[in-house]
Amino acid sequence: MSAVERLVRQSVSLPPSTARRVKSLAKSSRTSANRILVELIESGIEAREQEKKHFLELADRLAKTPDPEEQSRLKKELARMTFGD
């Protein structure tokens, strides 16, 4: 996050167990719970973006491959990503 960015205040309600874990992470890394929440949110957003990129790459490979075995494998992987195990 750039220092010149305008910050936006948000209110988030956390389950007690999650709040305890956030406080514990903050204490162990000697930072604020707010900073931990920001880092967790940013890493979660990045993970979602990577997952979407991977999904689109698999879909592109499925569209381009002539191999029926590869198509079947890719379809199963896409289905797992979409619907879970």
Sequence and secondary structure as in RCSB ss.txt:
>XXXX:A:sequence
MSAVERLVRQSVSLPPSTARRVKSLAKSSRTSANRILVELIESGIEAREQEKKHFLELADRLAKTPDPEEQSRLK
KELARMTFGD
>XXXX:A:secstr
  TTS          HHHHHHHHHHHHHTTS HHHHHHHHHHHHHHHHHHHHHHHHHHHHHHHH   HHHHHHHH
HHHHHHHH  
